[in-house]
Amino acid sequence: MSALAAELDGIDLGDQRLNRRARRVLAKLGEKPTVSIPAACGGWRETRAAYRLFDHDAVTAEAVLAPHIACTVARMGAHPRVLCIEDTSELDYTGRPSMQGLGPPNLETRQGLYLHPTLAVTPERLCLGLLNVHRWVREPGSLGQDKDPKRALEEKESVRWVDGYRQVDELAEQLPNTRLTYVADREADIYDLFVEAPCPDTAADWLVRGQHDRVLANGKTLRRQVAEAPLLAATTFERPASHGCTARTVHQELRAVRITLPAPRRPDRTLPAVEITALLASEPAPPTGEEPVVWLLLTNLPVDTPAQALEKLQWYLCRWQIEIYQSWCLHKAIIRGWGKSPRWRRARAAPSGGARRDRPAGAPTRWRRPKRATGGDRPARPGGLAASLCATS
């Protein structure tokens, strides 16, 4: 049995025929992850069967990913420390007006949706697999509307970060021999998340990049307080190219301080003060013409030694793994064939080049044979979920 077949052995779509078909289709996509669905299937009959599988109501992202997530959790149990990295990615489908059930990402003239996965990675950057994928669509016309600043956190999109930590914390109870650390970028700098884990022995730890320069009880800002701390360690690493930034070597100095954050006001609850560690990684002498690389990292764990400071920085650098994972696997797997719900289905279109036939309401759908293997309304795509399973096996 191949690694991919073993990963999907426990799939349960409610029907043995669907289970067999799903394993067969995903195995074919996994064998050829860089080609289109028709090319991977190897013929019209298998291609048509694949699209019928994708269109079945029982074939959802949750059902398909369930056996993979179970395998991920099993793999996590073999490691003493696992980083649970969470991030949000925007998918822009403005150029595909036939797609239904989308919403405006940041402009009403655009359409798309958001993915929010959690990826399990070891501190050595070994990808163990997915733990969760949250996705949502903003309602058309919702951008620019006045929102109640006193509304509860549960009514905000940012609650996904707190929910993400809670899910990791629940998983920690199932893995008593593995220490879990939740890792996220600046959007997760939410006080309510810090309250969730004051660092008890059984809870998951957390490490997030700071966004807010909070004012402390002594009147100093958080960044000023940690910048005045003594130098703890220095490090050098290679920064990969991204978002218009060139790849280069970065030399950083690390400082850390243990502080107590005053609790913010909440209209619906009273929050306690939280003691955290702030770790400042600053670049004192960036190359000419380059912006300095400065990160303010917040964690519930103590950072008292150079080794602890360097360890936390390396954990944050592991966050890049989810950027790689999303760009290759998740965007193609969840949306192009697997991330289905009644609101997100495409307008009826033939697979990969087949023409749509107008038909009376209630009549069964029939497809014309495509004239060629790629093109048409359904985009050609790599093997998506199968490719992600191969990467995590």
Sequence and secondary structure as in RCSB ss.txt:
>XXXX:A:sequence
MSALAAELDGIDLGDQRLNRRARRVLAKLGEKPTVSIPAACGGWRETRAAYRLFDHDAVTAEAVLAPHIACTVAR
MGAHPRVLCIEDTSELDYTGRPSMQGLGPPNLETRQGLYLHPTLAVTPERLCLGLLNVHRWVREPGSLGQDKDPK
RALEEKESVRWVDGYRQVDELAEQLPNTRLTYVADREADIYDLFVEAPCPDTAADWLVRGQHDRVLANGKTLRRQ
VAEAPLLAATTFERPASHGCTARTVHQELRAVRITLPAPRRPDRTLPAVEITALLASEPAPPTGEEPVVWLLLTN
LPVDTPAQALEKLQWYLCRWQIEIYQSWCLHKAIIRGWGKSPRWRRARAAPSGGARRDRPAGAPTRWRRPKRATG
GDRPARPGGLAASLCATS
>XXXX:A:secstr
  HHHHHTTT   SSHHHHHHHHHHHHHHHHSTTS HHHHHTSHHHHHHHHHHHT TT  HHHHHHHHHHHHHHH
HTTSSEEEEEE  EEEE TT TTB S B SSSTT  EEEEEEEEEE TT  EEEEEEEEEE   TT TT    TT
  GGGSTTHHHHHHHHHHHHHHHH TTSEEEEEE GGG  HHHHHH S  SSS EEEEE     B TTS BHHHH
HHTS   EEEEEEE  BTTB  EEEEEEEEEEEEEE    BTTB    EEEEEEEEE SS  TT     EEEEES
S   SHHHHHHHHHHHHTTHHHHHHIIIIIHHHIIIIIS  GGG B S  GGG       TT        SSSS 
SSS     THHHHHHHH 
